[in-house]
């Protein structure tokens, strides 16, 4: 156990010392993975589901099952953590604390200032404004179901994130540098999950509505924005690293549920119209 703790501390110290380089490498890996995933999904064809519910009921059932599964899984995980008495002495907590300390000591003020400005692209106000603007554009173009799916996906993630925060009730790391201020519970990161869902759904809309030449750039831009929003929260020390990882996980899961629900509903309607 002592050797494991030393390895964890060494990794956290190294990441803190080379934070910007590590973040750049992670961004490159994220873009490569997003491109490969997009290329793979383009060849995926889902079968038309059996038409035994109206479209609105199908969409609602799929989203409710997905959200309920996420909350139930999180509750079980929180209970398991409490039963095992997992605290800051464990490896995950040790890594989080050591990395936050290393970042607070090594990151220059200029980098914190730049990251503190960029992170506002993931602020709730900015994301809500984007949601309203896009929803209005979709309704104006006559895409009512896409507008509904867009709003439900983005708003649903906000509700899920607040539910998960209350389940875990984790305190934020101390951040006194003044370049960013955050309140409330820490786990999972709302900036991260919100950016993943909003920018991910926006990329999905681009794939659905724009010419093919814009599809890959839209996916890569969404991946870049979501990744940068998540990493910015760690660099600014307003979230533990595990908060951001959980934000990525919950955001990607909910995004997948929402896109699958919209696609299944689209194929459902197409199947009904051909019967």
C-alpha positions in Angstrom: 0.0 0.0 0.0 2.9 2.4 0.8 4.4 1.8 -2.6 1.1 2.4 -4.3 0.7 5.7 -2.4 4.2 6.8 -3.5 3.5 6.0 -7.1 0.3 8.0 -6.9 2.1 10.9 -5.4 4.8 10.7 -8.0 2.3 10.7 -10.8 0.4 13.7 -9.3 3.6 15.6 -8.8 4.7 14.9 -12.4 1.3 16.0 -13.8 1.4 19.1 -11.7 4.9 20.0 -12.9 4.1 19.4 -16.6 0.4 20.3 -16.5 0.2 22.3 -19.7 2.2 19.7 -21.7 0.0 16.9 -20.3 -3.1 18.8 -21.1 -1.9 19.3 -24.7 -1.2 15.6 -25.0 -4.6 14.8 -23.7 -6.3 17.2 -26.1 -4.5 15.5 -29.0 -5.6 12.1 -27.9 -9.2 13.3 -27.4 -9.3 14.7 -30.9 -7.9 11.5 -32.4 -10.4 9.3 -30.4 -13.3 11.6 -31.4 -12.4 11.4 -35.1 -12.1 7.6 -35.0 -15.4 7.2 -33.1 -17.2 9.5 -35.5 -15.8 7.5 -38.5 -16.9 4.3 -36.8 -20.4 5.5 -36.0 -21.0 6.6 -39.5 -21.1 3.0 -40.5 -23.4 2.0 -37.7 -27.0 1.4 -38.7 -29.7 0.8 -36.1 -32.8 -1.3 -36.9 -36.1 0.4 -36.8 -37.8 -0.3 -33.5 -41.2 -1.9 -33.3 -44.0 0.7 -33.3 -45.8 0.0 -30.1 -45.7 3.4 -28.5 -46.3 7.0 -29.9 -43.1 8.9 -30.7 -43.3 11.2 -27.7 -43.8 8.2 -25.3 -40.9 6.4 -26.8 -38.6 9.4 -26.4 -39.7 10.0 -22.9 -39.4 6.3 -21.9 -35.8 6.0 -23.3 -34.6 9.2 -21.5 -36.3 8.3 -18.2 -34.7 4.8 -18.3 -31.3 6.3 -19.1 -31.4 9.0 -16.4 -32.8 6.6 -13.8 -30.1 4.1 -14.5 -27.4 6.8 -14.1 -28.9 8.1 -10.8 -29.3 4.5 -9.4 -25.8 3.6 -10.4 -24.4 6.7 -8.7 -26.4 6.1 -5.5 -25.1 2.5 -5.3 -21.5 3.8 -5.9 -21.9 6.4 -3.2 -23.3 3.8 -0.7 -20.4 1.5 -1.5 -17.9 4.3 -0.9 -19.5 5.1 2.4 -19.6 1.4 3.4 -15.9 1.0 2.6 -15.1 4.3 4.4 -13.3 5.7 1.4 -11.7 9.1 2.3 -8.8 11.3 1.4 -6.3 8.7 2.6 -7.2 6.4 -0.2 -5.4 6.5 -3.5 -8.0 8.5 -5.4 -8.3 11.2 -2.7 -4.5 11.2 -2.3 -4.0 11.8 -6.1 -6.6 14.6 -6.2 -5.1 16.4 -3.2 -1.5 16.0 -4.4 -2.3 17.2 -7.9 -4.3 20.2 -6.6 -1.3 21.2 -4.4 1.2 20.8 -7.2 -0.9 22.9 -9.5 -1.3 25.7 -7.0 2.4 25.8 -6.5 3.6 25.5 -10.1 1.1 27.0 -12.5 2.1 30.6 -13.5 -0.4 33.4 -13.0 -0.5 34.1 -16.8 -1.7 30.6 -17.5 -4.3 30.8 -14.7 -5.6 34.1 -16.1 -5.9 32.6 -19.6 -7.6 29.5 -18.4 -9.9 31.5 -16.1 -11.1 33.5 -19.1 -11.6 30.5 -21.4 -13.5 28.5 -18.8 -16.5 30.8 -19.1 -17.5 29.0 -22.3 -18.7 26.3 -20.0 -20.5 28.6 -17.5 -24.2 27.8 -17.0 -25.2 31.2 -18.3 -23.3 30.8 -21.5 -24.6 27.3 -22.1 -28.2 28.3 -21.3 -27.9 31.2 -23.7 -26.6 28.8 -26.4 -29.5 26.3 -25.7 -32.1 29.0 -26.1 -30.5 30.4 -29.2 -30.2 27.0 -30.9 -33.7 26.0 -29.9 -35.2 29.1 -31.4 -33.3 28.5 -34.6 -34.5 24.9 -34.8 -38.1 26.0 -34.2 -37.8 28.7 -36.8 -36.6 26.2 -39.4 -39.4 23.8 -38.5 -37.4 21.1 -36.7 -39.7 20.8 -33.7 -38.6 17.3 -32.6 -35.0 18.2 -32.9 -35.7 21.3 -30.8 -37.4 19.2 -28.2 -34.6 16.6 -28.1 -32.0 19.4 -27.9 -33.8 21.1 -24.9 -34.5 17.9 -23.1 -30.9 16.6 -23.5 -29.4 19.9 -22.2 -31.9 20.5 -19.4 -31.9 16.9 -18.4 -28.2 16.9 -17.9 -28.4 19.9 -15.6 -31.0 18.1 -13.4 -28.9 14.9 -13.4 -25.8 16.7 -12.4 -27.5 18.4 -9.5 -28.9 15.1 -8.4 -25.5 13.5 -8.6 -23.9 16.4 -6.6 -26.5 15.8 -3.8 -25.8 12.1 -3.8 -22.1 12.5 -3.3 -22.0 15.9 -1.5 -18.3 16.4 -2.0 -16.5 19.5 -0.9 -14.5 21.5 -3.4 -10.7 21.9 -3.2 -9.4 25.2 -1.8 -8.8 27.8 -4.5 -7.6 31.2 -3.4 -5.8 32.5 -6.5 -8.7 34.7 -7.5 -8.8 33.7 -11.2 -12.0 31.6 -10.7 -14.6 31.2 -8.0 -17.0 28.2 -7.7 -19.5 27.3 -5.0 -21.6 24.3 -4.2 -20.8 20.6 -4.2 -17.9 19.4 -6.3 -18.6 15.9 -7.7 -19.2 15.6 -10.6 -18.1 18.7 -12.5 -21.1 20.5 -13.9 -18.9 22.6 -16.2 -17.6 19.4 -17.7 -20.8 17.4 -18.1 -22.7 20.4 -19.3 -20.0 21.2 -22.0 -20.0 17.6 -23.1 -23.7 17.4 -23.5 -24.4 20.9 -25.0 -21.4 21.0 -27.4 -21.9 17.3 -28.2 -25.5 17.7 -29.0 -24.7 20.8 -31.1 -22.2 18.6 -33.1 -25.0 16.0 -33.5 -27.3 18.7 -34.9 -24.6 19.8 -37.3 -24.3 16.2 -38.5 -28.0 16.0 -39.0 -28.5 19.4 -40.7 -25.3 20.6 -42.3 -23.5 19.4 -45.5 -21.2 16.4 -45.1 -18.0 18.6 -45.2 -18.9 20.2 -41.9 -19.6 17.0 -40.0 -16.0 16.1 -38.9 -15.0 19.7 -38.1 -18.1 20.0 -35.9 -17.4 16.8 -34.0 -13.7 17.8 -33.5 -14.6 21.3 -32.4 -17.2 19.9 -29.9 -14.6 17.5 -28.5 -12.0 20.3 -28.2 -14.4 22.6 -26.3 -15.7 19.9 -24.0 -12.2 18.7 -23.2 -10.8 22.2 -22.6 -13.7 23.1 -20.3 -13.1 20.0 -18.2 -9.3 20.4 -17.9 -9.7 24.1 -17.1 -11.6 23.2 -13.9 -8.6 21.1 -12.7 -6.0 23.7 -13.7 -8.0 26.4 -11.8 -8.3 24.0 -8.8 -12.0 24.6 -8.5 -12.6 20.8 -9.0 -10.7 17.7 -8.1 -9.4 15.7 -11.1 -11.8 12.9 -10.3 -14.7 15.4 -10.4 -13.8 16.2 -14.0 -13.4 12.5 -14.9 -16.8 11.8 -13.5 -18.2 14.8 -15.4 -16.9 13.4 -18.6 -18.3 10.0 -17.8 -21.8 11.2 -16.8 -21.9 13.7 -19.7 -20.9 11.2 -22.3 -23.3 8.6 -21.0 -26.3 11.0 -21.0 -25.2 12.3 -24.4 -25.2 8.8 -25.8 -28.6 8.1 -24.3 -30.1 11.3 -25.8 -28.7 10.8 -29.2 -29.8 7.2 -29.3 -33.3 8.2 -28.2 -33.6 10.8 -30.9 -32.2 8.4 -33.6 -34.5 5.6 -32.4 -37.5 8.0 -32.5 -36.5 9.1 -36.0 -36.3 5.5 -37.3 -39.5 4.7 -35.4 -41.4 7.4 -37.3 -39.9 6.2 -40.5 -41.0 2.7 -39.8 -44.5 3.7 -39.0 -44.8 5.8 -42.2 -43.8 2.8 -44.3 -46.3 0.4 -42.7 
